[in-house]
Amino acid sequence: MSSSFGLLLSVLIGLVLVASAANFKQDIDVTWGNGRGKILENGQLLTLTLDRFSGSGFQSKNEYLFGKIDMNMKLVPGNSAGTVTTYYLRSQGSTWDEIDFEFLGNLSGEPYTVHTNVYCGGKGDREQQFHLWFDPTKDFHTYSLLWNPRRIIFSIDGTPIREFKNLESFGVPFPKRQPMRVYSSLWNADDWATRGGLIKTDWSKAPFTASYRNYKADACVWSAGKSSCSSSSGSPSSWLLQELDIGSQQRLRWVQKNYMIYNYCTDTNRFPQGLPKECTVR
Ligand SMILES: *[C@@H]1O[C@H](CO)[C@@H](O)[C@H](O)[C@H]1NC(C)=O
């Protein structure tokens, strides 16, 4: 507790307020795909495509140590079975930390699966999966990762779908020492993605395209061992100290009750020696 409070303080002291309009040219590098990832509309729109030869991907120029990262995304429409769109935070090295959103495509009219995971020190195995309460291919929706010293919150259009609390005091690892970059990619995973790999990608529908707008990082940028934090609302504590209020907790329960399709915390077959500790702490 006290060490995470100290960390929080040092983060707050390093505070610099930076207001900047979203612009992919300024914030993002398209890193692979040989022209299949494009920044358009003078930096306001980014598209990734996948065809039978390659997918594509991008990463943030900055590394962050804590942040609230929002992205508007419109997922691959139509028959997207076999495709996977990833959107995640990840650190470097073999004992990396990672906070994952993955969107598994489906046949036209069938629901996408939103897969989430949290890795700490290279170990994940904390999957939760959801269906959505809207069609993610019709319009842009906001996918957010809040990562502060106390908790990680995954939300969609402001509705939390998952919270992973810092339970280090109970011996559960929590990512807080390694700065992370934002990554996203669109690729073919028809060996496993849709109904366990039964449904293959229909290449006659290629190229597949996912679109991105309004990247916003209220975050602590990590550079040369120092962090400098920003917040568009002017108050960094709004995200650094953010927790779920009563209304948000109710919405989280609504999502988990109605849209959660897999939860590692209830998969007793998978953990015959007992569920992971974070699943049993109250
Ligand atoms: C695809 O649709 C089926 C049938 O509704 C559903 O069971 C499955 O979870 C969906 N998602 C994936 C990725 O297969």
The ligand as an ORCA input file, in Angstrom:
! r2SCAN-3c Opt
* xyz 0 1
  C     -19.633    -16.395    -33.109
  O     -21.014    -16.719    -33.065
  C     -21.322    -17.867    -32.289
  C     -22.807    -18.171    -32.450
  O     -23.599    -17.085    -32.029
  C     -20.898    -17.632    -30.827
  O     -21.142    -18.807    -30.075
  C     -19.421    -17.252    -30.764
  O     -19.080    -16.901    -29.425
  C     -19.148    -16.086    -31.681
  N     -17.752    -15.611    -31.632
  C     -16.687    -16.305    -32.041
  C     -15.400    -15.588    -31.985
  O     -16.742    -17.452    -32.450
*
